[in-house]
Amino acid sequence: PTMRSLAANAVMAGCKPEYFPAVVTALRSCLAPEYNLSGILATTHPCTNMAIMNGPIRNEIALNCGSNCFGQGWRANAAIGRALQLIMLNVAGARPAVMDRATQGSPGKYAFCFGENEEESPWEPYHVRKGFAAADSTVTTMAAEPPHNINDHGSNSGKGILKTIAGTMSQAGANNTYLHGPVFVVFGPEHAQTVARDGFTVEQVQEYLFDHSKVHVSRISDENLESWAGQDRHAVQDHYHPAKSPADIQIVVAGGPGKHSAFIPSFGNTAASSSIIRKP
């Protein structure tokens, strides 16, 4: 695609000029071979291109990283997310019921863009843990389902919150159960601060969730077990894990006050791809 065609879609989405480098970078992340964009655009799965932003650009463009960060009312979130979707529709050709064969789709196909709430996170920012500098502005994309809410107002311990999150992640019908792609757990700041207060590092959170969200074979239909075995997807000690390894459970912090977090499964055959935003 030409920059002119990308810019046209960004304008239609309501982007300000200062948003455009983020749009181009998000598209670049989607074009990584391991991202599997051609499969994502044609699947019956309801996945969409989610964009998570880190670094100084969040504040420079007034991106919402706090309360209602998945929702309405913020131009940067809506316009950047919508621009990426319009490019997929108008440039890549992912028209519903033509190339895009999603059985039901999801509201995320309109726009799915938010920033990490680095200021209220008890851990290092996501992009720093991925090897970027704190001063870098980055976009991370993944072919994602919409957020699955995790409500835990009762637990006042880190372990209790992690137990609730693991239970939410344990889904027999998720692509990740047998395809082992990345997943995101988006901690609300209150949940994150409680978990960190009780001494859990990000790595320990990943290990706990990996072990406690596994799905026992008794919860999976006989037909699926046979189908998955035919795809060389086998249970480990009678369980299927939600990701290939603990490191594939991506941890970020976003949102505002309230004891809610979110689980975001992926298409499965995809990657979480990160790129630096280069300003002209």
BAFI-3210 file (N, C-alpha, C; in Angstrom, 3 decimals, decimal comma, padded with zeros to 6 digits):
// residues 280
n [1|2|3|4|5|6|7|8|9|10|11|12|13|14|15|16|17|18|19|20|21|22|23|24|25|26|27|28|29|30|31|32|33|34|35|36|37|38|39|40|41|42|43|44|45|46|47|48|49|50|51|52|53|54|55|56|57|58|59|60|61|62|63|64|65|66|67|68|69|70|71|72|73|74|75|76|77|78|79|80|81|82|83|84|85|86|87|88|89|90|91|92|93|94|95|96|97|98|99|100|101|102|103|104|105|106|107|108|109|110|111|112|113|114|115|116|117|118|119|120|121|122|123|124|125|126|127|128|129|130|131|132|133|134|135|136|137|138|139|140|141|142|143|144|145|146|147|148|149|150|151|152|153|154|155|156|157|158|159|160|161|162|163|164|165|166|167|168|169|170|171|172|173|174|175|176|177|178|179|180|181|182|183|184|185|186|187|188|189|190|191|192|193|194|195|196|197|198|199|200|201|202|203|204|205|206|207|208|209|210|211|212|213|214|215|216|217|218|219|220|221|222|223|224|225|226|227|228|229|230|231|232|233|234|235|236|237|238|239|240|241|242|243|244|245|246|247|248|249|250|251|252|253|254|255|256|257|258|259|260|261|262|263|264|265|266|267|268|269|270|271|272|273|274|275|276|277|278|279|280]
n.u [000,825|000,363|001,637|-000,163|-002,645|-002,850|-002,936|-005,344|-007,233|-006,708|-007,541|-010,286|-010,958|-010,800|-008,378|-005,915|-003,051|-000,812|-001,348|-000,741|001,894|001,688|-000,358|000,786|002,921|001,595|000,397|002,727|003,624|001,640|002,351|004,456|005,909|005,356|003,042|000,896|-001,034|-002,625|-004,054|-005,477|-007,143|-008,933|-010,200|-012,812|-012,936|-013,540|-011,512|-009,594|-007,464|-005,695|-004,283|-001,738|-000,310|002,757|005,020|006,247|004,528|001,916|001,014|001,535|-000,321|-002,681|-003,762|-006,010|-005,328|-006,356|-009,310|-012,052|-010,636|-010,938|-013,200|-015,609|-015,319|-012,780|-010,725|-008,165|-007,768|-010,022|-009,765|-007,200|-007,409|-009,623|-008,621|-006,688|-008,364|-009,889|-007,919|-007,387|-009,818|-010,247|-007,794|-006,420|-008,493|-010,296|-013,221|-016,394|-017,920|-016,833|-013,773|-013,241|-014,330|-015,596|-017,601|-019,346|-018,044|-016,934|-017,386|-014,871|-013,845|-014,411|-012,821|-009,896|-007,882|-005,587|-003,745|-000,981|-001,249|001,179|001,962|000,554|001,216|002,680|004,838|007,606|007,186|005,427|006,743|009,384|010,040|010,077|012,406|012,784|013,707|012,823|012,173|011,368|008,689|006,151|004,231|002,251|000,859|-001,773|-003,692|-006,746|-009,383|-012,307|-012,048|-012,363|-014,147|-012,917|-014,063|-013,355|-014,075|-013,943|-011,564|-008,726|-006,097|-003,054|-002,800|-005,423|-006,652|-005,225|-006,067|-008,744|-008,399|-007,039|-009,049|-010,881|-009,445|-009,403|-010,656|-012,527|-013,373|-011,703|-009,472|-006,795|-006,510|-005,775|-004,185|-002,161|-001,273|-000,223|-001,543|-003,218|-003,215|-004,806|-004,273|-006,265|-005,347|-005,753|-006,005|-003,483|-001,712|-002,287|-001,521|001,224|001,998|001,898|004,161|004,484|006,242|006,281|007,060|006,478|003,740|003,040|003,845|002,177|-000,387|-000,172|000,017|-002,316|-004,487|-004,913|-006,699|-008,561|-008,733|-011,202|-013,047|-013,259|-014,658|-015,027|-014,811|-013,391|-010,985|-010,048|-009,833|-007,900|-005,710|-005,195|-004,092|-001,683|-001,727|-001,436|-002,475|-000,865|000,016|-002,729|-003,871|-004,614|-002,858|-003,255|-001,466|001,668|003,876|004,752|005,792|004,382|002,050|001,049|001,588|000,044|-000,807|-003,716|-006,370|-008,616|-009,709|-011,228|-012,106|-011,446|-010,222|-008,920|-009,135|-007,632|-007,929|-006,238|-006,126|-004,674|-002,954|-000,824|001,128|002,403|003,319|005,756|006,707|008,839|007,687|008,365|008,878|008,234]
n.v [-001,204|002,308|005,270|007,298|005,981|004,757|007,024|008,147|006,368|006,728|009,383|009,110|007,666|009,505|010,400|012,546|014,352|013,737|011,208|009,467|008,212|006,164|004,602|003,638|002,210|000,276|-001,158|-002,105|-003,861|-005,785|-006,969|-008,656|-011,811|-013,970|-013,153|-013,832|-012,613|-013,068|-015,403|-014,508|-012,490|-013,943|-015,877|-017,792|-017,241|-014,798|-012,859|-009,786|-007,010|-006,011|-003,207|-002,164|000,431|001,828|003,882|007,337|008,450|007,941|009,911|012,142|012,137|011,998|009,454|007,082|005,360|004,679|004,724|003,146|002,414|000,563|001,453|003,928|007,438|008,545|010,085|009,455|006,690|005,566|006,493|005,639|002,861|002,415|003,286|001,344|-000,855|-000,017|000,061|-002,660|-003,434|-001,819|-001,693|-004,142|-005,807|-007,224|-007,829|-008,209|-011,405|-011,874|-011,853|-011,772|-014,097|-014,325|-015,933|-014,745|-012,422|-009,454|-006,608|-005,510|-005,363|-002,901|-000,991|-001,327|-000,352|000,675|002,045|001,096|001,486|002,758|004,405|003,662|001,073|-001,612|-002,929|-003,196|-001,381|-002,887|-002,766|-002,326|-004,672|-006,220|-005,576|-003,025|000,472|002,599|005,148|004,756|004,799|002,531|000,143|-002,660|-005,414|-007,841|-010,612|-010,613|-011,689|-009,950|-008,194|-010,262|-009,889|-009,843|-010,165|-009,483|-008,654|-009,559|-010,888|-010,214|-010,738|-011,427|-014,039|-014,933|-013,277|-014,048|-016,676|-016,362|-015,120|-017,140|-019,078|-017,840|-017,812|-020,463|-022,133|-024,275|-023,878|-022,077|-020,892|-020,877|-023,048|-025,304|-024,393|-022,819|-020,089|-016,663|-014,977|-012,258|-010,889|-008,382|-006,496|-004,679|-001,654|-001,805|-004,571|-005,380|-004,021|-005,202|-007,852|-007,510|-006,376|-008,573|-009,875|-011,060|-011,387|-010,438|-012,681|-014,744|-014,444|-015,187|-017,889|-018,963|-018,548|-020,024|-022,638|-022,959|-022,451|-024,447|-026,843|-029,664|-032,867|-034,046|-032,062|-031,560|-032,304|-035,613|-035,707|-033,363|-033,916|-036,007|-034,666|-032,693|-034,277|-035,302|-033,083|-033,004|-031,966|-032,424|-033,490|-032,644|-034,543|-035,109|-032,594|-029,474|-026,560|-022,934|-021,583|-021,788|-021,605|-020,261|-017,698|-016,865|-015,865|-012,799|-009,940|-006,991|-003,713|-001,859|000,557|001,994|002,970|000,349|-003,090|-004,886|-006,893|-008,111|-010,736|-011,601|-013,592|-015,056|-015,428|-017,693|-019,086|-017,036|-014,092|-011,938|-008,935|-006,413|-003,022|-000,127|003,213|005,450|008,789|011,199]
n.w [000,000|-000,601|001,066|000,745|000,422|002,912|004,544|003,686|004,719|007,422|007,764|007,205|009,433|011,420|012,404|013,854|012,529|014,138|015,034|013,030|012,678|014,619|013,580|011,182|012,253|013,766|011,689|010,473|012,454|012,285|009,916|010,332|009,622|011,394|012,530|010,941|009,166|006,842|007,416|009,642|008,625|007,136|008,640|010,369|012,998|015,631|015,775|015,966|015,006|017,589|019,230|021,353|023,153|024,255|026,204|025,775|023,804|024,468|026,262|024,749|022,671|024,000|024,631|025,937|028,818|031,161|033,138|031,571|029,281|027,231|026,085|024,969|023,967|023,664|021,495|020,337|020,903|019,623|016,949|016,022|016,366|014,673|012,198|011,645|011,286|009,071|007,108|006,870|005,809|003,448|002,055|002,425|001,781|003,397|003,490|005,029|004,928|002,448|002,011|004,783|006,889|009,337|011,699|013,597|014,306|016,079|018,321|018,531|015,995|014,980|016,386|018,310|020,478|022,911|025,717|027,849|031,347|032,579|034,647|036,917|037,266|039,089|038,146|035,777|032,683|029,924|027,381|028,088|029,389|027,163|025,963|024,917|025,241|028,009|027,155|024,573|022,240|021,574|019,629|020,118|018,558|018,292|017,159|018,352|020,568|021,858|025,065|027,951|030,773|034,149|037,204|040,457|043,429|045,950|046,773|048,679|048,531|046,760|045,756|045,812|043,887|041,593|041,417|040,696|038,191|036,774|036,702|035,011|032,653|031,961|029,564|027,636|025,055|023,767|021,213|021,989|023,672|022,254|020,168|021,131|021,029|021,808|024,735|026,374|029,616|031,128|033,723|035,983|037,701|040,546|041,123|040,157|041,863|044,331|043,845|043,316|045,742|047,396|046,693|044,172|041,219|037,704|036,237|038,043|038,226|035,609|035,608|037,612|036,497|034,137|035,089|036,627|035,025|033,250|031,236|031,958|030,358|030,645|030,370|027,743|024,590|023,200|020,433|019,836|021,140|019,555|017,093|017,691|018,337|015,835|014,699|015,839|018,403|021,567|024,832|027,946|030,535|030,876|030,557|028,917|028,207|028,332|026,775|025,010|026,677|029,957|029,421|027,191|028,121|028,221|030,173|031,120|032,419|032,742|032,715|035,210|038,543|040,490|040,936|038,716|036,023|032,868|030,474|027,462|024,889|022,016|018,371|018,120|016,089|015,795|016,655|019,260|018,306|018,344|017,705|017,242|017,346|014,896|014,462|011,878]
ca.u [000,000|001,078|001,355|-001,369|-003,827|-002,920|-003,356|-006,761|-007,991|-006,543|-008,407|-011,667|-011,140|-010,793|-007,047|-005,119|-001,763|000,134|-001,659|-000,427|003,012|001,235|-001,136|001,724|003,698|000,702|000,295|004,002|003,644|000,745|002,947|005,498|005,480|004,809|001,723|-000,053|-002,133|-003,538|-004,962|-006,320|-008,158|-009,855|-010,708|-014,155|-012,758|-013,903|-010,354|-009,361|-006,108|-005,599|-003,058|-001,411|000,754|003,612|006,008|005,836|003,494|000,592|000,648|001,650|-001,541|-003,828|-004,334|-006,582|-004,729|-006,993|-010,713|-012,776|-009,659|-011,446|-014,506|-015,860|-015,059|-011,383|-010,492|-006,955|-008,019|-011,001|-009,318|-006,081|-007,957|-010,482|-007,782|-006,097|-009,414|-010,250|-006,855|-007,628|-011,019|-010,174|-006,531|-006,140|-009,611|-010,988|-014,627|-017,225|-018,577|-016,094|-012,547|-013,423|-015,370|-015,942|-018,942|-020,116|-017,243|-016,983|-017,287|-013,472|-013,509|-014,524|-011,610|-009,395|-006,596|-005,489|-002,373|-000,711|-001,213|002,513|002,101|-000,040|001,652|003,742|005,901|008,185|006,277|005,467|007,732|010,716|010,248|010,305|013,735|012,859|014,043|011,648|011,881|010,825|007,244|005,966|002,912|002,212|-000,394|-002,082|-005,030|-007,343|-010,799|-012,588|-011,689|-013,268|-014,034|-012,612|-014,577|-012,992|-014,154|-013,837|-010,207|-007,820|-004,738|-002,581|-003,099|-006,854|-006,923|-004,666|-006,922|-009,913|-007,967|-006,759|-010,322|-011,463|-008,655|-009,560|-011,776|-012,436|-013,706|-010,797|-008,444|-005,517|-006,456|-005,050|-003,286|-001,003|-000,792|-000,107|-002,743|-002,941|-003,961|-004,725|-004,618|-006,625|-004,315|-005,974|-005,610|-002,031|-001,011|-002,448|-000,688|002,624|002,200|002,111|005,466|004,515|006,842|005,582|007,385|005,737|002,347|002,917|003,958|000,969|-001,512|000,059|-000,240|-003,639|-005,559|-004,950|-008,011|-008,482|-009,319|-012,598|-013,885|-013,168|-015,427|-014,250|-014,551|-012,305|-009,737|-009,607|-009,430|-006,650|-004,643|-004,882|-003,283|-000,493|-001,925|-001,693|-002,522|000,300|-000,487|-004,189|-004,294|-004,216|-002,530|-003,774|-000,376|002,769|004,759|004,359|006,184|003,391|000,981|001,554|001,023|000,059|-001,695|-004,481|-007,639|-008,666|-010,163|-012,189|-011,457|-011,678|-009,132|-009,445|-008,411|-007,786|-007,371|-005,831|-006,494|-003,912|-001,856|-000,407|002,183|002,331|004,397|006,007|007,573|009,036|007,047|009,337|008,237|008,876]
ca.v [000,000|003,582|006,110|008,063|005,166|004,592|008,307|008,329|005,591|007,368|010,563|008,639|007,175|010,632|010,594|013,763|014,025|013,163|009,794|008,649|007,290|005,000|003,775|002,962|001,247|-000,844|-001,961|-002,793|-004,987|-006,818|-007,575|-009,617|-013,124|-014,826|-012,636|-014,617|-011,715|-013,625|-016,313|-013,731|-011,747|-014,845|-016,915|-017,709|-016,798|-013,379|-012,045|-008,498|-006,517|-005,194|-002,410|-001,672|001,411|002,100|004,941|008,748|008,845|007,834|011,220|013,152|012,149|011,847|008,112|006,646|004,174|004,523|004,314|002,941|002,439|-000,249|001,954|005,093|008,761|008,988|010,170|008,762|005,251|005,201|006,795|004,767|001,517|002,377|003,409|000,028|-001,735|000,431|-000,383|-004,084|-003,547|-001,140|-001,956|-005,587|-006,506|-008,106|-007,431|-009,226|-012,421|-012,051|-012,433|-011,942|-015,109|-014,467|-016,456|-013,702|-011,219|-008,856|-005,146|-005,128|-005,149|-001,469|-000,346|-001,975|000,292|001,277|002,151|000,562|002,467|002,573|005,221|002,974|-000,322|-001,900|-003,637|-002,493|-001,334|-004,044|-002,659|-002,450|-006,115|-006,797|-005,210|-001,649|001,471|003,251|006,353|004,377|004,639|001,287|-000,452|-004,114|-005,906|-009,266|-010,967|-010,817|-011,618|-008,826|-008,486|-011,019|-009,250|-010,643|-009,430|-010,034|-007,647|-010,191|-011,312|-009,137|-011,268|-011,665|-015,409|-015,027|-012,640|-014,899|-017,864|-015,954|-014,895|-018,446|-019,728|-017,190|-018,208|-021,898|-022,222|-025,409|-023,458|-021,056|-021,354|-021,055|-024,324|-026,305|-023,781|-022,336|-018,758|-015,779|-014,386|-011,113|-010,629|-006,948|-006,246|-003,369|-001,231|-002,274|-005,981|-005,477|-003,553|-006,217|-009,010|-007,119|-006,185|-009,885|-010,379|-011,734|-010,744|-010,772|-014,066|-015,623|-014,374|-016,000|-019,302|-019,358|-018,603|-021,127|-023,912|-023,058|-022,245|-025,576|-027,465|-031,123|-033,506|-034,404|-030,919|-031,416|-033,352|-036,696|-035,357|-032,393|-034,594|-036,741|-033,682|-032,060|-035,275|-035,364|-031,908|-033,137|-031,145|-033,454|-033,075|-032,903|-035,069|-034,997|-031,197|-028,538|-025,251|-021,850|-020,998|-022,729|-021,494|-019,126|-016,420|-016,477|-015,150|-011,435|-009,210|-005,536|-003,048|-000,783|000,822|002,910|002,400|-000,745|-004,397|-005,642|-007,108|-008,657|-011,790|-011,423|-014,706|-014,710|-016,341|-018,930|-019,119|-015,650|-013,660|-010,577|-008,293|-005,052|-002,182|001,236|004,256|006,411|010,012|011,773]
ca.w [000,000|-000,582|002,221|000,419|000,715|004,363|005,096|003,388|005,696|008,728|007,770|007,327|010,796|012,343|012,987|013,740|011,914|015,093|015,258|011,857|012,888|015,371|012,659|010,283|013,037|014,076|010,470|010,298|013,392|011,760|008,730|010,689|009,113|012,444|012,906|010,147|008,846|005,844|008,121|010,555|007,882|006,447|009,534|010,938|014,381|015,739|016,163|015,329|015,259|018,790|019,320|022,691|023,026|025,413|026,073|025,858|022,861|025,106|026,799|023,693|021,844|024,909|024,527|027,210|029,421|032,457|033,209|030,317|028,175|026,126|025,710|024,127|024,514|023,525|020,049|019,892|020,933|018,600|015,586|015,653|016,203|013,496|011,007|011,364|010,758|007,719|006,204|006,615|004,982|002,152|001,371|002,431|001,153|004,344|003,546|005,676|004,102|001,198|002,551|006,220|007,026|010,755|011,926|014,274|014,463|017,408|018,286|018,391|014,597|014,706|016,904|019,524|020,736|024,245|026,193|029,180|032,430|033,160|035,851|038,067|037,277|040,047|037,438|034,628|031,537|029,038|026,310|028,699|029,587|025,837|025,488|024,438|026,250|028,593|026,368|023,273|022,062|020,834|019,416|020,086|017,988|018,383|016,676|019,663|020,882|022,750|026,447|028,815|032,082|035,338|038,358|041,766|044,478|047,259|047,140|049,119|048,472|045,415|045,345|045,554|042,600|040,533|041,298|039,913|036,805|036,167|036,432|033,831|031,485|031,724|028,636|026,716|023,693|023,246|020,277|022,671|024,378|021,457|019,189|021,893|020,706|022,971|025,319|027,234|030,838|031,394|035,115|036,481|038,644|041,918|041,164|039,963|043,055|045,372|043,488|043,516|047,187|047,998|046,301|042,870|040,057|036,464|035,890|038,940|037,792|034,399|035,979|038,345|035,579|033,207|035,759|037,230|034,043|032,316|031,060|032,018|029,186|030,924|029,996|026,290|023,927|022,592|019,040|019,815|021,499|018,363|016,093|018,102|018,213|014,416|014,392|016,676|019,599|022,568|026,229|028,786|031,799|030,843|030,574|027,872|028,756|027,493|026,004|024,829|027,826|030,796|028,802|026,189|028,816|028,246|031,309|031,076|033,377|032,107|033,353|036,339|039,813|040,405|041,049|037,486|035,081|031,619|029,763|026,022|024,102|020,652|017,284|018,306|015,117|015,627|017,579|019,783|017,555|018,829|016,875|017,702|016,555|014,387|014,028|010,687]
c.u [000,863|000,749|000,083|-002,627|-003,980|-003,433|-004,838|-007,629|-007,881|-007,436|-009,867|-011,976|-011,156|-009,452|-006,572|-003,773|-000,788|-000,169|-001,044|000,802|002,620|000,438|-000,207|002,521|002,848|000,546|001,576|004,092|002,768|001,348|004,120|005,046|004,822|003,426|000,604|-001,271|-003,114|-004,532|-005,952|-007,456|-009,216|-010,546|-012,176|-014,122|-013,040|-012,744|-010,283|-007,965|-006,117|-004,265|-002,901|-000,211|001,455|004,504|005,408|004,687|002,107|000,109|000,669|000,373|-002,803|-004,540|-004,848|-005,953|-005,426|-008,443|-011,361|-011,860|-010,069|-012,691|-014,491|-015,312|-013,645|-010,994|-009,281|-007,174|-008,915|-010,444|-008,174|-006,579|-008,796|-009,667|-007,169|-007,138|-009,825|-009,191|-007,037|-008,811|-010,783|-008,905|-006,260|-007,294|-010,417|-012,433|-015,471|-017,950|-017,948|-014,739|-012,701|-014,609|-015,808|-017,392|-019,839|-019,354|-017,301|-016,949|-015,847|-013,058|-013,746|-013,263|-011,199|-007,979|-006,632|-004,021|-002,205|-000,663|000,102|002,653|001,556|000,329|002,749|004,946|006,499|007,182|006,491|006,586|009,160|011,032|010,487|011,631|013,866|013,264|012,772|011,226|011,353|009,300|007,022|004,486|003,093|000,861|-000,538|-003,479|-005,839|-008,856|-011,048|-012,202|-012,783|-013,101|-013,737|-012,980|-014,140|-012,934|-013,888|-012,422|-009,373|-006,383|-004,353|-002,942|-004,574|-007,218|-006,414|-005,501|-008,162|-009,542|-007,718|-008,050|-011,010|-010,740|-008,903|-010,802|-011,581|-012,661|-012,804|-009,802|-007,142|-005,386|-005,678|-004,075|-002,091|-000,429|-000,641|-001,481|-002,298|-003,814|-003,733|-005,211|-005,141|-005,612|-004,508|-005,588|-004,094|-001,281|-001,137|-001,557|000,790|002,944|002,510|003,320|005,553|005,206|006,020|005,833|006,628|004,247|002,135|002,950|002,710|-000,199|-001,372|-000,347|-001,693|-004,787|-005,672|-006,319|-007,847|-009,215|-010,785|-013,560|-013,949|-013,886|-014,509|-013,872|-013,412|-010,979|-009,175|-009,104|-008,083|-005,478|-004,220|-004,068|-001,998|-000,527|-002,363|-001,686|-001,207|-000,219|-001,982|-004,697|-003,825|-003,990|-003,026|-002,721|000,747|003,689|004,273|004,680|005,204|002,145|001,485|000,834|001,163|-000,903|-002,394|-005,800|-007,502|-009,136|-011,239|-011,481|-011,864|-010,367|-009,741|-008,517|-008,701|-007,133|-006,999|-006,416|-005,806|-002,715|-001,396|000,706|001,816|003,549|004,535|006,974|007,691|008,349|008,115|008,612|008,960|009,726]
c.v [001,259|004,347|006,941|007,265|004,935|005,872|008,550|007,576|006,186|008,602|010,138|008,162|008,297|010,911|012,032|013,394|013,341|011,705|008,896|007,749|006,036|004,049|002,969|001,896|000,040|-001,754|-002,747|-004,009|-006,135|-007,563|-008,500|-011,013|-014,004|-014,367|-013,348|-013,790|-012,327|-014,588|-015,572|-013,048|-012,658|-015,846|-016,715|-017,259|-015,293|-012,443|-010,746|-008,029|-005,537|-004,468|-001,880|-000,751|001,647|003,294|006,334|009,126|008,785|009,194|012,304|013,257|011,959|010,517|007,691|005,329|003,812|004,094|004,257|002,910|001,558|000,380|003,218|006,357|009,286|008,915|009,354|007,254|004,831|005,375|005,887|003,343|001,395|002,476|002,068|-000,910|-001,330|000,033|-001,862|-004,277|-003,033|-001,424|-003,458|-006,404|-007,402|-007,665|-008,555|-010,105|-012,570|-012,679|-012,731|-012,870|-015,319|-014,905|-015,398|-012,378|-010,704|-007,338|-004,655|-004,876|-003,692|-000,734|-001,053|-001,454|000,913|001,351|001,496|001,712|002,289|003,291|004,521|001,505|-000,530|-002,597|-002,750|-002,453|-002,529|-003,940|-002,750|-003,922|-006,842|-006,344|-003,817|-000,726|002,124|004,463|006,033|004,384|003,436|000,972|-001,965|-004,540|-007,402|-009,485|-011,458|-010,936|-010,356|-009,189|-009,280|-010,459|-010,257|-009,796|-010,142|-008,891|-008,239|-010,513|-010,107|-009,628|-011,474|-013,044|-015,579|-014,430|-013,509|-016,159|-017,544|-015,756|-016,216|-019,181|-019,149|-017,610|-019,648|-022,150|-023,369|-024,983|-022,408|-021,656|-021,676|-022,410|-025,360|-025,702|-023,073|-021,020|-017,922|-015,375|-013,172|-011,177|-009,157|-006,709|-004,831|-002,961|-001,745|-003,739|-006,116|-005,097|-004,534|-007,420|-008,691|-006,918|-007,505|-010,603|-011,061|-010,855|-011,101|-012,228|-015,051|-015,615|-015,264|-017,498|-019,792|-019,520|-019,752|-022,452|-024,050|-022,804|-023,399|-026,264|-028,986|-031,738|-033,883|-033,286|-030,716|-032,584|-034,402|-036,353|-034,341|-033,036|-035,355|-035,780|-033,062|-033,018|-035,423|-034,183|-031,885|-032,179|-032,071|-032,867|-033,421|-033,294|-034,796|-033,553|-030,475|-027,178|-024,152|-021,182|-022,021|-022,758|-020,352|-017,784|-015,955|-015,863|-013,730|-010,639|-007,706|-005,008|-001,909|-000,625|001,770|002,226|001,336|-002,079|-005,306|-005,775|-007,718|-009,731|-011,627|-012,610|-014,236|-015,685|-017,690|-018,974|-017,697|-015,345|-012,296|-009,846|-006,841|-004,311|-000,797|002,217|005,291|007,642|010,581|012,973]
c.w [000,000|000,691|001,983|000,766|002,218|005,016|004,850|004,397|007,100|008,845|007,936|008,743|011,831|012,989|012,832|013,123|012,871|015,431|014,184|012,039|013,668|014,483|011,757|011,033|013,417|012,866|010,243|011,230|012,902|010,568|009,050|010,259|010,175|012,920|012,147|009,736|007,849|006,478|008,996|009,805|007,263|007,368|009,909|012,398|014,486|016,051|015,363|015,697|016,436|018,808|020,743|022,562|024,345|025,137|026,041|024,933|023,469|025,612|025,727|022,866|022,675|024,707|025,897|027,650|030,736|032,352|031,830|029,099|027,002|025,493|024,892|024,769|024,352|022,051|019,609|019,851|019,778|017,197|015,144|015,433|014,954|012,215|010,632|010,765|009,339|006,700|005,867|005,668|003,562|001,363|001,278|001,875|002,071|004,530|004,149|004,664|002,721|001,550|004,042|006,449|008,478|010,914|012,560|014,368|015,889|017,284|018,159|016,961|014,167|015,148|018,182|019,767|022,123|024,633|027,544|030,185|033,187|034,500|037,090|038,121|038,317|039,411|036,342|033,479|030,605|028,013|026,853|028,929|028,270|025,222|024,919|025,592|026,768|027,779|024,969|023,328|021,156|020,636|019,386|019,542|018,219|017,821|017,864|019,617|021,708|024,187|027,160|030,230|033,190|036,550|039,633|042,781|045,859|047,698|047,549|049,209|047,015|044,912|045,028|044,210|041,452|040,337|040,469|038,450|036,100|035,829|035,210|032,559|031,067|030,876|027,643|025,270|023,092|022,258|020,980|023,348|023,581|020,448|019,825|021,405|021,959|023,486|026,136|028,477|031,174|032,818|035,285|037,539|040,064|042,071|041,072|041,223|044,216|045,105|043,722|044,989|047,887|047,420|044,958|041,833|038,822|036,091|036,774|038,628|036,577|034,731|036,702|037,372|034,585|033,843|036,192|036,258|033,051|032,360|031,059|030,834|029,395|030,532|028,488|025,632|023,302|021,151|018,935|020,172|020,310|017,294|016,442|017,998|016,752|013,934|015,217|017,867|020,723|023,977|026,926|030,166|031,945|030,905|029,313|028,515|027,810|026,621|025,924|026,037|028,706|030,153|027,740|026,803|029,056|029,345|031,086|032,139|032,653|032,840|034,522|037,600|039,614|040,362|039,893|036,727|033,824|031,082|028,284|025,311|022,705|019,643|017,448|017,386|014,797|016,615|018,131|019,242|017,981|017,906|017,485|016,764|016,181|013,880|012,809|011,066]
res [p|t|m|r|s|l|a|a|n|a|v|m|a|g|c|k|p|e|y|f|p|a|v|v|t|a|l|r|s|c|l|a|p|e|y|n|l|s|g|i|l|a|t|t|h|p|c|t|n|m|a|i|m|n|g|p|i|r|n|e|i|a|l|n|c|g|s|n|c|f|g|q|g|w|r|a|n|a|a|i|g|r|a|l|q|l|i|m|l|n|v|a|g|a|r|p|a|v|m|d|r|a|t|q|g|s|p|g|k|y|a|f|c|f|g|e|n|e|e|e|s|p|w|e|p|y|h|v|r|k|g|f|a|a|a|d|s|t|v|t|t|m|a|a|e|p|p|h|n|i|n|d|h|g|s|n|s|g|k|g|i|l|k|t|i|a|g|t|m|s|q|a|g|a|n|n|t|y|l|h|g|p|v|f|v|v|f|g|p|e|h|a|q|t|v|a|r|d|g|f|t|v|e|q|v|q|e|y|l|f|d|h|s|k|v|h|v|s|r|i|s|d|e|n|l|e|s|w|a|g|q|d|r|h|a|v|q|d|h|y|h|p|a|k|s|p|a|d|i|q|i|v|v|a|g|g|p|g|k|h|s|a|f|i|p|s|f|g|n|t|a|a|s|s|s|i|i|r|k|p]
***
